[in-house]
Amino acid sequence: MAHLLMGIDKITDQQGYLVISNEGAVLASSGDLENDERLANHITNLVQIASKIPIAKSGALYFRRLTVTFKEFNLLITLSNQRIYAVKRPLSKTENLS
């Protein structure tokens, strides 16, 4: 299981995480995101849409990380090893000035 998590469970101040296969299946989860298949589906769809948007004119560069900011937390999404890693972290005090 440790090889699946790649240290995601050791991120300080994380409130939960999801490890999602590239097909959208939840492989591991914890905290606020535990077994949240609905969110996993939304994240998978977001990643699929974002992966179609080239960053460079050559079309050779695509994103590897996304941050989705909500009112009270960030959702950090990283692609690695054919998996999607999502971590929920609280906003810092400077970000939380709404």
C-alpha positions as CSV (number, residue, x, y, z in Angstrom):
1,M,0.0,0.0,0.0
2,A,2.9,2.4,0.7
3,H,4.0,2.3,-2.9
4,L,0.5,3.3,-3.9
5,L,0.5,6.4,-1.6
6,M,3.9,7.7,-2.5
7,G,4.0,9.7,0.7
8,I,0.7,11.5,0.2
9,D,-0.4,10.4,3.7
10,K,2.5,12.2,5.2
11,I,1.7,15.7,3.8
12,T,1.4,18.1,6.7
13,D,-1.9,19.7,7.4
14,Q,-3.7,17.6,4.8
15,Q,-7.4,17.0,5.6
16,G,-7.8,14.0,3.3
17,Y,-6.6,12.4,0.1
18,L,-7.7,10.3,-2.8
19,V,-5.6,8.1,-5.0
20,I,-7.5,7.5,-8.3
21,S,-6.7,5.2,-11.2
22,N,-6.7,6.7,-14.6
23,E,-10.1,5.0,-15.2
24,G,-11.6,6.8,-12.2
25,A,-11.6,4.1,-9.5
26,V,-10.6,5.0,-6.0
27,L,-7.5,3.1,-5.0
28,A,-6.9,4.7,-1.6
29,S,-8.5,7.4,0.4
30,S,-8.5,9.0,3.9
31,G,-9.9,11.8,6.0
32,D,-12.5,14.2,4.6
33,L,-12.1,12.5,1.1
34,E,-12.4,8.9,2.3
35,N,-14.4,6.7,-0.2
36,D,-15.6,9.9,-2.0
37,E,-16.3,8.3,-5.3
38,R,-18.4,11.2,-6.5
39,L,-15.5,13.6,-6.0
40,A,-13.2,11.1,-7.6
41,N,-15.4,11.1,-10.7
42,H,-15.4,14.9,-10.8
43,I,-11.6,15.0,-10.4
44,T,-11.2,12.4,-13.2
45,N,-13.4,14.4,-15.5
46,L,-11.5,17.6,-14.7
47,V,-8.2,15.9,-15.4
48,Q,-9.5,14.5,-18.7
49,I,-10.7,17.9,-19.8
50,A,-7.5,19.7,-18.7
51,S,-5.2,17.2,-20.3
52,K,-6.7,18.1,-23.7
53,I,-5.5,21.7,-23.3
54,P,-1.9,22.1,-24.5
55,I,0.3,24.5,-22.5
56,A,2.8,25.2,-25.3
57,K,2.1,26.0,-29.0
58,S,3.9,22.8,-30.0
59,G,1.3,20.8,-28.1
60,A,4.1,18.8,-26.4
61,L,3.6,20.2,-22.8
62,Y,0.6,19.4,-20.6
63,F,-0.1,20.0,-17.0
64,R,1.0,17.7,-14.2
65,R,-0.5,19.5,-11.3
66,L,-3.6,21.5,-10.7
67,T,-4.8,23.5,-7.7
68,V,-8.6,24.0,-7.3
69,T,-9.3,26.7,-4.7
70,F,-12.6,26.7,-2.8
71,K,-13.7,29.1,-0.1
72,E,-12.2,27.2,2.8
73,F,-9.7,24.8,1.2
74,N,-7.5,23.9,-1.7
75,L,-7.7,20.6,-3.6
76,L,-4.2,19.8,-5.0
77,I,-4.2,17.4,-7.9
78,T,-1.1,15.7,-9.3
79,L,-0.7,13.2,-12.1
80,S,2.0,10.5,-11.6
81,N,2.5,6.8,-12.5
82,Q,-0.9,6.5,-14.3
83,R,-2.6,7.7,-11.2
84,I,-4.3,10.9,-10.0
85,Y,-3.4,12.1,-6.5
86,A,-5.7,14.6,-4.8
87,V,-5.0,16.2,-1.5
88,K,-7.4,18.5,0.5
89,R,-5.5,21.2,2.4
90,P,-6.9,24.2,4.3
91,L,-6.2,27.6,2.9
92,S,-3.4,29.6,4.4
93,K,-4.4,32.7,6.4
94,T,-3.4,35.0,3.6
95,E,-5.5,33.0,1.1
96,N,-8.5,32.9,3.4
97,L,-9.2,36.7,3.2
98,S,-12.5,36.6,1.3
